[in-house]
């Protein structure tokens, strides 16, 4: 994939995301051979769409993704999925660092120190679950455990 097609894919993913409030994330990839673009959309809040893509065996290899919020947890899941570039409307400093550490080009609308929980009373539980984890595979397991714990509440 060329750098220009990655930029075009990212612009396309951002446009699709911003055009539909029901979407949590969008990934686009243009095939260099035939020029066809594949667009994958995810609905739901938080990391749910990324976990669903992983469970379905999806790959974002060579894809550019746009997301509403990317913290360290989402960043590590994007690394696990193989994304090439990630844009977030809101990105945490730890999310940006995790993307860069995994060789993923990153951009954002707003950079924040941390991602807060929905009540805005503390750190997001997904972020807390990966605070000491840098490996994308280990992060997926920790995030799934955190989600299971949240579902029990």
Secondary structure, 3 states (H helix, E strand, C coil): CCHHHHHHHHHHHHHHHHHCCCEEEEEEEECCCCCCEEEEEEECCCCHHHHHHHHCCCCCCCCEEEEEEECHHHHHHHHHHCCCEEEEEEEEHHHHHHHHHCCCEEEEEEEECCCECCCCCCECHHHHHCCCCCCHHHHHHHHHHHHHHHHHC
